[in-house]
Amino acid sequence: MSIEVNSKVVDWVENETVKDLLKRMRYTFPLVVVKINDKVVPRKDFSEVKIPDNSKVAVIHMISGG
């Protein structure tokens, strides 16, 4: 059982939330957008939404510059 995170195949963890996955993958950027199977997950739901097995997860780091 696995999921794909930013085109990298990683082990799927049962009951893992978006917040847990970000911690496990060491994504520490303060501003990220997360999509699971092309559906955006609202930031307020990161600790509640669980990652289904066989999902494609996109973690997009938002940056700004000047």
Backbone as CSV, one residue per row, in Angstrom:
resi,resn,N_x,N_y,N_z,CA_x,CA_y,CA_z,C_x,C_y,C_z
1,MET,0.836,-1.167,0.000,0.000,0.000,0.000,0.890,1.242,0.000
2,SER,0.527,2.175,-0.877,1.364,3.357,-1.019,0.533,4.548,-1.504
3,ILE,1.155,5.719,-1.393,0.597,6.943,-1.944,1.714,7.634,-2.713
4,GLU,1.331,8.586,-3.534,2.316,9.361,-4.290,2.271,10.794,-3.781
5,VAL,3.415,11.293,-3.323,3.515,12.652,-2.811,4.502,13.408,-3.689
6,ASN,3.994,14.385,-4.418,4.840,15.159,-5.342,5.679,14.238,-6.233
7,SER,5.015,13.255,-6.831,5.612,12.293,-7.769,6.564,11.292,-7.125
8,LYS,6.613,11.239,-5.807,7.461,10.272,-5.104,6.552,9.257,-4.408
9,VAL,6.783,7.976,-4.637,5.978,6.936,-4.006,6.487,6.709,-2.582
10,VAL,5.562,6.799,-1.627,5.889,6.579,-0.215,4.865,5.622,0.379
11,ASP,5.227,5.034,1.515,4.314,4.110,2.190,3.058,4.834,2.644
12,TRP,1.927,4.157,2.522,0.667,4.667,3.045,0.577,4.288,4.511
13,VAL,0.119,5.208,5.338,-0.050,4.958,6.763,-1.538,5.099,7.076
14,GLU,-2.117,4.053,7.610,-3.542,4.067,7.926,-3.874,5.182,8.916
15,ASN,-4.958,5.884,8.657,-5.454,6.985,9.495,-4.529,8.199,9.553
16,GLU,-3.595,8.309,8.628,-2.696,9.464,8.610,-3.436,10.675,8.050
17,THR,-3.351,11.787,8.766,-3.984,13.027,8.315,-3.006,13.817,7.445
18,VAL,-3.531,14.851,6.806,-2.668,15.734,6.009,-1.593,16.331,6.907
19,LYS,-1.973,16.780,8.085,-0.998,17.356,9.028,0.097,16.353,9.370
20,ASP,-0.288,15.101,9.631,0.686,14.056,9.949,1.632,13.809,8.772
21,LEU,1.076,13.776,7.573,1.895,13.529,6.382,2.908,14.650,6.175
22,LEU,2.468,15.889,6.338,3.389,17.022,6.180,4.545,16.919,7.180
23,LYS,4.222,16.513,8.398,5.270,16.347,9.416,6.209,15.206,9.039
24,ARG,5.642,14.071,8.617,6.460,12.910,8.252,7.375,13.218,7.071
25,MET,6.875,13.992,6.100,7.666,14.319,4.910,8.589,15.522,5.150
26,ARG,8.516,16.061,6.370,9.350,17.208,6.774,9.089,18.465,5.945
27,TYR,7.818,18.673,5.591,7.436,19.923,4.934,7.182,20.941,6.039
28,THR,8.057,21.937,6.122,7.957,22.917,7.199,7.585,24.304,6.691
29,PHE,7.297,24.423,5.411,6.944,25.716,4.845,5.653,26.219,5.503
30,PRO,5.603,27.499,5.854,4.406,28.010,6.521,3.186,28.100,5.596
31,LEU,3.411,28.292,4.307,2.296,28.431,3.370,2.343,27.319,2.327
32,VAL,1.462,26.346,2.483,1.375,25.268,1.501,-0.078,25.050,1.119
33,VAL,-0.265,24.586,-0.094,-1.565,24.133,-0.566,-1.430,22.634,-0.758
34,VAL,-2.424,21.887,-0.288,-2.387,20.433,-0.420,-3.590,19.988,-1.244
35,LYS,-3.300,19.153,-2.242,-4.357,18.562,-3.052,-4.264,17.048,-2.942
36,ILE,-5.404,16.409,-2.748,-5.470,14.952,-2.751,-6.335,14.561,-3.936
37,ASN,-5.740,13.826,-4.864,-6.454,13.426,-6.084,-7.121,14.629,-6.750
38,ASP,-6.358,15.702,-6.877,-6.776,16.942,-7.550,-7.841,17.752,-6.819
39,LYS,-8.146,17.411,-5.569,-9.089,18.205,-4.777,-8.324,18.941,-3.689
40,VAL,-8.490,20.260,-3.632,-7.805,21.066,-2.631,-8.377,20.775,-1.248
41,VAL,-7.474,20.595,-0.290,-7.872,20.383,1.105,-7.735,21.726,1.821
42,PRO,-8.824,22.247,2.378,-8.727,23.520,3.107,-7.752,23.402,4.287
43,ARG,-6.973,24.429,4.485,-5.953,24.436,5.548,-6.567,24.092,6.906
44,LYS,-7.763,24.585,7.171,-8.412,24.348,8.461,-8.732,22.867,8.685
45,ASP,-8.705,22.076,7.610,-9.035,20.651,7.710,-7.810,19.732,7.716
46,PHE,-6.602,20.289,7.705,-5.381,19.472,7.629,-5.306,18.433,8.747
47,SER,-5.788,18.768,9.968,-5.677,17.797,11.062,-6.810,16.782,11.087
48,GLU,-7.766,16.934,10.189,-8.904,16.017,10.177,-8.979,15.133,8.933
49,VAL,-8.517,15.651,7.793,-8.634,14.904,6.539,-7.582,13.803,6.486
50,LYS,-8.054,12.571,6.288,-7.151,11.420,6.213,-6.804,11.123,4.763
51,ILE,-5.579,10.649,4.563,-5.084,10.332,3.221,-5.516,8.913,2.857
52,PRO,-6.327,8.755,1.810,-6.713,7.398,1.394,-5.547,6.666,0.723
53,ASP,-5.557,5.348,0.842,-4.552,4.529,0.163,-4.629,4.779,-1.333
54,ASN,-3.489,4.734,-1.984,-3.397,4.853,-3.434,-3.687,6.262,-3.945
55,SER,-3.566,7.258,-3.091,-3.861,8.640,-3.475,-2.653,9.307,-4.113
56,LYS,-2.956,10.347,-4.892,-1.922,11.236,-5.404,-2.045,12.540,-4.633
57,VAL,-0.989,12.867,-3.907,-0.984,14.061,-3.075,-0.010,15.065,-3.668
58,ALA,-0.477,16.302,-3.802,0.398,17.383,-4.267,0.533,18.387,-3.133
59,VAL,1.770,18.678,-2.762,2.046,19.695,-1.752,2.746,20.832,-2.475
60,ILE,2.079,21.975,-2.514,2.581,23.125,-3.276,2.992,24.210,-2.300
61,HIS,4.261,24.567,-2.351,4.809,25.605,-1.469,4.552,26.959,-2.104
62,MET,3.829,27.794,-1.402,3.524,29.145,-1.893,4.669,30.070,-1.487
63,ILE,5.212,30.782,-2.460,6.296,31.716,-2.177,5.925,33.092,-2.717
64,SER,6.550,34.082,-2.162,6.349,35.430,-2.679,7.716,36.103,-2.762
65,GLY,7.778,37.090,-3.551,9.050,37.776,-3.708,8.798,39.230,-4.031
66,GLY,9.867,39.921,-4.163,9.664,41.334,-4.436,10.798,41.888,-5.239
